[in-house]
Amino acid sequence: MSFLQEAVTFIQEKVQDQPKIGLILGSGLGMLADEINNPVVISYDQIPHFPTSTVEGHAGQLVIGKLEEKIVIAMQGRFHLYEGHPLDAVTFPIRVMKALGVESLLVTNAAGGVNTSFEPGNLMLMQDHINMMYRNPLIGPNDAELGERFPDMSTAYDAELRQLAEKVAEQQGITLQKGVYAGVLGPSYETPAEIRMIRAVGGDAVGMSTVPEVIVARHAGIRVLGISCITNMAAGILPQPLSHAEVMETAERVKGDFIQLLHGILKAIG
């Protein structure tokens, strides 16, 4: 039995319903999983071949149940390359979600604002991304059963889901910025010169996650919607140092809008 099948079988033994929607909840944003009805909660360290999350603000567990009458599987915390995990481990949960039946993935993250018109606390709809990690999780032999060798990334973030998210945000009176997410390795924050470079190449926000997960999701044929919480302005924009504490504080401050928006999106997804 493959590593993937072992993990899937373990989860299926604990869950009756088949999830169609996956959620990845980033730093300080895991509170949405607390709203899942009749949850089955599985710690990552119990799941065969799952890595363990080590970052503050990441609970490190799968939560499976019903949200807005949809069966969802939520990652309450994710994995990052900067933790020392290999790419196949960082993206392994996406393969598991696909094998469990997930068709659409809502991925969230905490990000630094590069676009100077943004403010801490804004939510940004991800229109595209730039892979500044300079690593690709699809390198190596390709398993055709998982996806094609050369997947198209021209619509990495599903246009229909983005339109749906914009409509929901407008109905709820939530300002939803739009932009391009630049994924970097971390864990050190970027220098002011690096932020100027990211802005010059078209980045509106910067973070240390998401890109590998989205690549694998698209390889697997999963539709993706991405939302960033702008938790701070990136280096050099404001005269203050950056800290993870600020990230957590801002995520806590905007959690009401964030939860409301995702509830609305989940309700509207067909």
matplotlib code that plots the C-alpha trace (Angstrom):
import matplotlib.pyplot as plt

x = [0.0, 1.3, 1.9, -1.0, -3.4, -2.3, -3.2, -6.4, -7.5, -6.7, -8.9, -11.8, -12.0, -12.9, -15.1, -18.5, -19.0, -17.0, -15.7, -16.0, -14.4, -10.9, -9.8, -6.2, -6.3, -3.1, -1.4, -3.9, -6.8, -7.6, -10.7, -13.0, -12.4, -13.9, -17.3, -17.5, -20.5, -20.2, -16.5, -14.1, -10.8, -7.6, -4.2, -1.6, 0.8, -1.8, -2.1, 0.4, 3.1, 1.8, 4.4, 3.9, 3.2, 5.6, 4.5, 2.6, -0.9, -1.2, -3.1, -1.9, -5.0, -7.5, -11.2, -13.8, -17.5, -20.3, -20.1, -22.9, -24.4, -21.3, -19.0, -15.5, -12.1, -10.0, -6.3, -6.1, -2.5, -0.2, 3.4, 6.2, 9.5, 11.2, 10.3, 12.6, 9.9, 10.6, 8.2, 6.4, 5.6, 4.4, 2.0, 1.1, -2.2, -3.4, -2.9, -4.8, -7.7, -7.9, -8.0, -10.8, -12.9, -12.1, -13.0, -12.5, -9.8, -10.1, -6.6, -5.8, -2.7, -1.3, 0.7, 2.7, 1.3, 3.6, 1.1, 1.2, -2.5, -3.1, -3.5, -3.0, -6.3, -7.3, -8.4, -6.9, -8.3, -5.4, -5.6, -2.3, 1.0, 4.8, 6.9, 9.9, 10.7, 12.3, 11.2, 8.5, 6.8, 6.2, 10.0, 10.8, 9.0, 5.3, 2.5, 0.0, -2.7, -2.2, -2.0, -0.4, 3.3, 3.0, -0.1, -1.4, -1.1, -2.6, -5.7, -4.2, -6.9, -10.4, -12.1, -15.6, -14.7, -13.1, -16.2, -18.3, -16.0, -16.2, -20.0, -20.2, -17.8, -19.9, -23.1, -21.5, -20.0, -16.4, -13.7, -11.8, -8.5, -7.2, -3.7, -0.8, 0.8, 4.6, 5.7, 9.1, 11.0, 11.4, 11.7, 13.4, 11.3, 12.3, 14.6, 13.3, 15.3, 13.7, 10.2, 11.0, 12.0, 8.8, 6.8, 8.7, 7.9, 4.2, 3.7, 1.0, 1.5, 4.3, 4.2, 6.0, 3.4, 0.5, 2.4, 3.5, 0.0, -1.7, 0.6, -0.2, -3.9, -3.9, -1.9, -4.6, -7.4, -8.7, -10.3, -8.5, -9.7, -7.0, -7.5, -4.7, -5.1, -2.7, -1.4, 1.3, 3.0, 6.1, 9.6, 10.6, 7.0, 6.4, 9.2, 8.8, 10.2, 8.3, 7.2, 5.1, 3.2, 1.9, 0.7, -1.2, -2.7, -4.0, -5.4, -7.3, -8.6, -10.1, -11.3, -14.9, -14.8, -12.7, -15.1, -18.1, -16.6, -15.7, -19.1, -20.7, -18.4, -19.1, -22.8, -22.7, -20.5, -22.6]
y = [0.0, 3.5, 6.2, 8.1, 5.2, 4.5, 8.1, 8.0, 4.7, 5.9, 9.0, 7.1, 4.7, 7.7, 9.7, 8.6, 11.4, 12.3, 15.9, 17.9, 21.1, 21.5, 24.4, 25.4, 27.8, 29.9, 31.7, 32.9, 32.0, 28.5, 29.7, 28.9, 25.2, 25.7, 26.4, 23.1, 21.1, 17.5, 17.6, 14.7, 16.1, 14.2, 15.4, 15.4, 13.3, 10.5, 10.3, 8.0, 9.9, 13.4, 15.8, 17.9, 21.6, 23.6, 27.2, 29.3, 29.9, 26.5, 24.0, 21.0, 19.0, 18.0, 18.9, 17.2, 17.9, 20.1, 23.9, 25.7, 22.3, 21.3, 18.5, 20.1, 19.0, 21.7, 21.9, 23.9, 24.8, 24.0, 23.0, 25.2, 24.6, 26.8, 24.2, 21.8, 19.7, 18.5, 19.7, 16.3, 16.5, 20.1, 19.2, 15.6, 16.8, 18.1, 14.6, 13.2, 15.6, 14.8, 11.0, 11.7, 13.4, 17.1, 19.1, 22.7, 24.1, 27.4, 28.3, 31.2, 32.7, 35.6, 37.9, 41.1, 44.0, 45.0, 47.1, 50.5, 51.0, 48.1, 48.3, 45.8, 44.0, 44.0, 40.8, 40.1, 37.9, 36.0, 36.5, 34.8, 34.0, 34.3, 31.4, 33.1, 29.9, 28.7, 25.2, 23.1, 20.2, 18.4, 17.9, 14.2, 11.2, 12.0, 9.7, 10.0, 8.8, 11.9, 14.4, 15.2, 15.9, 19.6, 21.1, 24.4, 27.2, 30.0, 29.8, 28.7, 30.5, 29.6, 32.5, 31.4, 31.0, 34.5, 36.0, 34.3, 35.6, 39.1, 38.9, 37.6, 40.3, 43.0, 41.7, 41.6, 45.0, 43.7, 45.4, 42.7, 43.8, 41.9, 41.1, 38.8, 36.8, 36.3, 33.1, 33.2, 30.6, 32.4, 32.2, 35.5, 38.4, 40.1, 43.1, 46.5, 45.9, 42.5, 44.1, 46.7, 43.9, 42.0, 45.1, 45.7, 42.2, 42.6, 41.3, 42.8, 40.6, 38.3, 35.2, 31.9, 29.4, 28.5, 28.3, 24.7, 23.7, 25.4, 23.9, 20.4, 21.2, 22.2, 19.2, 17.1, 18.9, 20.7, 24.2, 26.8, 30.0, 31.9, 34.7, 36.5, 38.3, 41.3, 41.2, 43.8, 46.0, 44.5, 45.7, 49.3, 50.6, 51.6, 52.7, 49.7, 46.2, 43.1, 40.4, 37.3, 38.7, 41.5, 38.8, 37.0, 40.2, 41.4, 38.0, 38.1, 41.6, 40.7, 37.3, 38.5, 39.6, 36.6, 34.0, 35.9, 35.9, 32.3, 31.3, 33.2, 31.7, 28.1, 28.8, 30.0, 27.2, 24.8]
z = [0.0, -0.9, 1.6, 0.1, 0.3, 3.9, 4.9, 3.0, 4.5, 8.0, 7.6, 5.8, 8.8, 11.0, 8.6, 7.1, 4.6, 1.6, 1.6, -1.6, -0.4, 1.2, 3.4, 4.2, 7.1, 7.5, 10.4, 12.9, 10.6, 11.9, 13.9, 11.0, 11.7, 15.1, 13.5, 11.7, 12.8, 14.2, 13.6, 13.4, 14.6, 13.7, 14.9, 12.1, 14.2, 14.1, 10.3, 8.6, 6.7, 7.7, 8.8, 12.0, 12.0, 14.2, 13.8, 16.3, 15.2, 13.5, 15.5, 13.5, 12.9, 10.3, 11.0, 8.9, 9.1, 7.8, 7.2, 5.4, 4.6, 2.8, 3.8, 4.2, 5.3, 6.9, 7.6, 10.8, 10.2, 7.2, 6.5, 5.2, 3.5, 6.1, 8.8, 7.1, 5.4, 1.8, -0.9, -1.1, 2.6, 2.4, -0.4, 0.8, 2.4, -1.0, -2.5, 0.4, -0.1, -3.8, -3.0, -0.4, -3.1, -2.8, -5.9, -4.7, -2.4, -0.5, 0.6, 3.0, 4.3, 6.2, 4.0, 4.0, 1.9, -0.9, -2.7, -0.9, -1.3, 1.0, 4.7, 7.5, 8.0, 4.3, 2.7, -0.8, -3.4, -5.0, -8.8, -9.5, -7.9, -8.5, -7.4, -5.7, -3.8, -7.1, -6.2, -7.8, -6.1, -9.4, -10.1, -10.4, -11.9, -12.8, -11.8, -14.6, -12.2, -10.1, -13.0, -16.3, -16.7, -17.7, -16.0, -17.2, -14.6, -16.7, -14.5, -11.2, -9.3, -10.7, -12.4, -11.5, -7.8, -7.8, -9.3, -6.6, -3.9, -5.2, -5.3, -1.8, -0.4, -2.1, -0.6, 2.8, 2.5, 2.9, 1.0, -1.0, -2.5, -5.5, -6.4, -7.0, -4.2, -4.2, -2.4, -0.8, 1.3, 4.6, 7.5, 7.7, 6.6, 3.3, 3.1, 1.9, -1.3, -1.9, -1.4, -4.0, -6.4, -5.7, -6.4, -9.6, -10.9, -10.1, -6.6, -4.4, -1.3, 0.0, 2.1, 2.9, 1.8, -0.6, -3.9, -3.6, -2.5, -5.3, -7.9, -6.6, -6.4, -10.0, -11.0, -9.4, -11.1, -8.0, -8.4, -6.2, -4.6, -2.6, 0.0, 1.8, 5.1, 4.9, 8.4, 8.1, 5.5, 4.1, 5.0, 4.2, 3.7, 7.3, 9.8, 12.1, 12.5, 11.5, 13.9, 13.9, 16.9, 14.6, 12.2, 14.9, 16.3, 12.9, 12.1, 15.4, 14.6, 11.2, 12.0, 12.0, 8.3, 7.4, 8.9, 7.5, 4.0, 3.9, 5.3, 2.4, -0.2, 1.1, 1.1, -2.5, -4.0, -6.0]

ax = plt.figure().add_subplot(projection="3d")
ax.plot(x, y, z, "-o")
ax.set_aspect("equal")
plt.show()
